[in-house]
Amino acid sequence: MVQDPQAIQQESYHDGVFSIATTKLHGQLSWVNDHIVRVRVSQTDHFPDRPTVPADVQVDKNGDHTVATGGSGQTDETPIVINNDHYPLTTADAYQADWEKAHGTLHISGPHGAIVDLHLPSWDDAGKTWTARLTFSPDEYFFGGGTQNGRFALRGQRVTIANTNLWTAGGVASPVPFYWSTAGYGVLVNTFTPGLYDFSTPAHGVQLSHDDPYFDVYIILGPDPTHLIHGYHELTGKPVLAPRFSFYPAHLNAYNRDYWLPVTKNSVGAILFPDGQWYKEYQPVSEKTFNTGYRAGAITVAGQTLVPNVGAAPVTFTKHDAQGNPTGAVHESLNGEGPSAQFSARAVLDRYLENKMPIGWFLPNDGYGAGYGQTADFAGDLANLRDFTAYANDQGVAVGLWTQEKLHPDDPEHPQKGERDIGQEVGAAGVAAVKTDVAWVGEGYTFGLHATADAAAAMTKAGHGRRPFIMSLDGWAGSQRYTSIWSGDQGGDDWENIRSHIATYLSTGLSGNPNVGSDIDGIYGGRDPLIQTRDLQWKSFTPIQLNMDGWGSQPKNMGLVFGQPFVAINRAYLQFKTTLLPYLYTLAHTARETGAPIVRPLFWLEPDAYTYGSDTDTEFLLGDDLLVAPVTSPYRLARDGSARVPHLYLPDPHATWEDLFTGERYAGGQTLADYPAPLAQTPIFVRAGALLPRVPVHLTPGQYPADTRIVTYFPGPRPSETTVYSDDGATLAYQNGEAATTALRATDDGRRIIFTLNATQGTYTGQNQAPLVLLQVATDARPHTIQVTSNGETRKLREALKPVTDAPSWQMGPLTAWPLAPIAPRSGITVALPAQAIDTDVTIIIDY
């Protein structure tokens, strides 16, 4: 008679650990806390202390030769799980795990009954790959898996938990071996090995597999998505609270490397510069730029071989010899020495600010052959970087570096030209950000996780208390405690890239990393101003916006290259984003402390079979109060750039949603068809009753106007409240409690609006103690009296014809400090209260 290998031979309980043994397997069950249980199964009686590391990672380059050339080697020095506490579960606890010996099944239940069953895993014949099965209910939906490009709803899907180095729809940029279910549980697999999660067939159950000789799984239990995602954070670490500058647009390019040659206007790749001349960009042949062989259009200037960044022919040089060959080229730089001034990083920064385009951080690039200086040694190059950083910092802009290869020199005491020394770059040159690029971390798994841990440790050590900012991809579980996620090299000029990319943001946030961003109009392309503008519009309502310049057919400079009306439209969106910094920053803090993503799916407000599916994957919520339904296709596209959104859904039948541009209101719980989207107005809605904390328009983080608080209230029938979080936005002091919160409340019964700005709780360095307060009420109803109560004193406010900042007053008319006015002016009431002490409650009553 054949013996059942799953048959239980032995059971025991000791010191909080329940153990079983079959003829071939050994298992252990323990509780981390009252809502997280750990299950381990081994093919021997040994249970390793660390997760399995893949021995030989094969990186699929997908035609991209930059992938994983700067680093390799899998180690386990940075753990996935940082909390392995043991908790003695009692029968009084909400969740219970019952072991059914007869079938080798773990039954997990909660306050409302059964949640999920887990069956003992089995291994393939070689004992190298396990498969486990969990129950799959008819009304169950699944989310997670990391940065799954182009999808966030996993039911009906087979999901790869592997580094595919494929950044278009269907690829995986930063896999995470974690998913969660609407049944009330999540699963984190404690492994660095590739896996496959199958949610395609309810009859077969959820099937998980990993290339791992050991089974080590944490089951997280909770009543809703927020608790499940934050349970993942409990195990693997809270997400970083990024410095405030990171929420502003960024510019990235490879300065200090390329050469510019004057050409005729009709030459392929010609770009017009401020001097009125057209130029074409070339880069030198070198291993670090991956230009080691023949490329069409290669030229030789002063004995150096150069290849075109974009396009090969036709090209006509305006300075050439008798044979038509170019006779000179200008080497670009960071600081604009000599003839390179208009091609320099400084000049690009200046052009943003001259055009009143917000910018928060700038990466002049230390990788891909660029370096950051043209001197003879490391010290001279570092001084050049320091000069640029000082110039940018003087204008309120932070500076970062790309990372193509390792962060530290071979000889720490004697760094050589071309090497990295992150300690000196951060400590001496003032660098505040690092982008760990695919050429270095592209192998992924443990390598990508440890790279960001290394960068965070080095930046913290050398940063004089500054908060590190790291952006990466090819991460793994735990990456969120060190880095924000960049979704990879998407192409430009492509509507489909816009359509699929929204789900990429959603999947990343639902996998435990709320800090996500990508390139405006991709990294390539750049020819289509409509696509560039539509992409910038929705990304202005996300945490991270990158202008990845240097690889497209046109400069990626927030649309400056396209002229009007695109410049005015882009400027309005980006300036509006700067006013939303208090709202965005509060959402980032909320994500860290609760698990709720910054960018949220519609089911966050209305969980049902429709919103759980992929039919709503081209919309998203920014917090709970803003809904963005981007233009993602040329549907009914007109010559003036206007289009329509075929359909969009407004969640929550108890809510009312207001078009941010037109003020028109719609009931929630309905689909709107053929929704109009003029070129300047991608569909954006604000929830009635929303209290949006804002600040005035500004261009850089250094100009952050902490001396003015703006609250924009969109009246609604239900009482509204929110709490605004703030800290210094730049240092690590918030980790020691140096932060503040301010509660806002408002009611509107149709006759009277009562708004309360509660006293601020908490302090931090640099906190403004008596800012100006502007309350904006988006309404057409004219009040007959407005009064304010502060410090126990009540006074009636006078109406002013012009904005007043030196005395309490109110105005009726166009909303002040409303940067979207050039696109669509909004009217309402503006109440101005100068110098309000933050330790005092302020109440404003508006009677109609």
Buried (B, 14 or more C-beta within 10 A) or exposed (E): EEEEEBEBEEEEEEEEBBBBBBEBBBBBBBBBBBBBBBBBBBBEEEBEEEBBBBEEBEBBEEEBEBBBBBBEEBEBEBBBBEEEEEBEBEEEBEBBBEBEEEEBBBBBBBEEEBBBBBBBBBBEEEEEBBBBBBBBBEEBBBBBBBBBBBBBBBBEBEBBBBBBBBBBBEBBBBBBBBBBBBBBBBBBBBBBBBBBBBBBEBEEBBBBBBBBBBBBBBBBBBEEBBBBBBBBBBBBBBBBBBBBBBBBBBBBBBBBBBBBBBBEEEBBBBBEBEEEBBBBBBBBBEEBBBBEEEBEBBBEBEEEBBBBBBBEEEBBBBEBEEEEEBEEBBBBBBBBEEBBBBBBBBBBBBBBBEBEBBBBBBBBBBBBBBBBBBEEEBBEBBBBBBBBBEBBBEBBBBBBBBBBBBBBBEEEEEBEBBBBBBBBBBBBBBBBBBBBBBBBBBBBBBBBBBBBBBBBBBBBEBBEEBBBBBBBBBBBBBBBBBBBBBBBBBBBBBBEBBBBBBBBBBBBBBBBBBBBBBBBBBBBBBBBBBBBBBBBBBBBBBBBBBBBBBBBBBBBBBBBBBEEBBBEBBBBBBBBBBBBBBBBBBBBBBBBBEBBBBBBBBBBBBBEEBBBBBBBBBBBBBBBBBBBBBBBBEBEBEEEBBBBBBBBBBBBEEBBBBBBBEBEBBEBBEEBEEBBBBBBBBBBBBBBBBBBBBBBBBBBBBBBBBEBBBBBBBBBEEEBEBBBBBBBBBBBBBEEEBBBBBBBBBBBEEEEBBBBBBEBEBBBEEBBEEBBBBBBBBBEBEBEEBBBBBEEEEEEBEBBEEEBEEEBBBBBEEBBBBBBBBBBEBBBBBBBBBEBEBEBBBBBBBEB
